[in-house]
Amino acid sequence: MPSSEARVRTEKAGRYLDQLCKHFSHKIPAQWEASSGRLEFDMGTCRMEVEREALVLCCEAEDQADLQTVKTVVGDHLVRFAWREDLAIEWSNGP
């Protein structure tokens, strides 16, 4: 199963995790706590972890096209929520 990870440097990782999960919970299954969360899209999933100065995004899907869709949806929303910051989201491919 294709996967990809991004470590997004921000001091507001917990805030963005909360915003993403609350936003998506109106449309898809979403679970979250203070330092972790999971979004379950039809095309794949995104797990999130809050680190000291970063939000770690781990996406998985059945194929590369669906993986790209999950990454785009989550990444675009994160950038929109963090419009005051110049976030860099650089994805690396998993195994």
Protein Blocks (a to p, Z undefined) as FASTA:
>chain_A
ZZdddddddfklmmmmmmmmmmmmmmmccdddfkbccdddfkbccdddddfkbccddddd
fblklmmmmmmmmmmmmmmmmmmbccdddddddZZ
